[in-house]
């Protein structure tokens, strides 16, 4: 972004399990994302006890409570692999004693199947702007499953619709991504994302059911099209 002057960012990191990122300095404004424990946040401005900056892991810009952050962007040694640990899935840990050893994996050791990760999150409550194993929205579920497998995980559905390569409905299989895009509005979300569980079923976080669920593609497709979403696009993430 071009500007007359540039200010050095102040690197910080999330020191609480989850820290909400809001669109405005007012904590009552829309939650657009979250920081997970250990994730870096580059601060550029401050209003009272609210800090404005950019989440380094997924690039979202917004406002965070200063009390949720600590100075410095720590170099993690491990990530949380369990969905019911003391810290959320994919939290970044610099001291392995912070979490039980069985709930951790070294940085660089990843899982192989994003859908298997998503299946472990079945029943997790749906919540707009959330992206963790405690609560998540649709694109947050996709993002966290991809992160667990060491894959790129953009935050919003329209960004996820550009991952991999496009495929036809007739050829979909487990692990493919399906996205229903939506027209822009007075909200941050840009569509709805799901994983194909198999050729006919999806796994996704949905407000309709209130949690991460499995349902038929036909059922989900009919509902989202009736709500004004575009026809689904299918993307193959891996060869």
Protein Blocks (a to p, Z undefined) as FASTA:
>chain_A
ZZfbdcdddddddfbfbdcddfblblkbccfbdcdehiacddfbdehjaccdddfknopa
cdddfklpcehjdddfbdcfbfkbfbdehiacfbfklpcfklpccehiacfblklmmmmm
goiacdehiacfkbccfklmmmmmmmmnopacdfbfklmmmgcjaddfklgcehiacddd
ddddddfbfbdcdddfblmbccdddfklopacdddfklmmmmmmmnopacdddddfbZZ
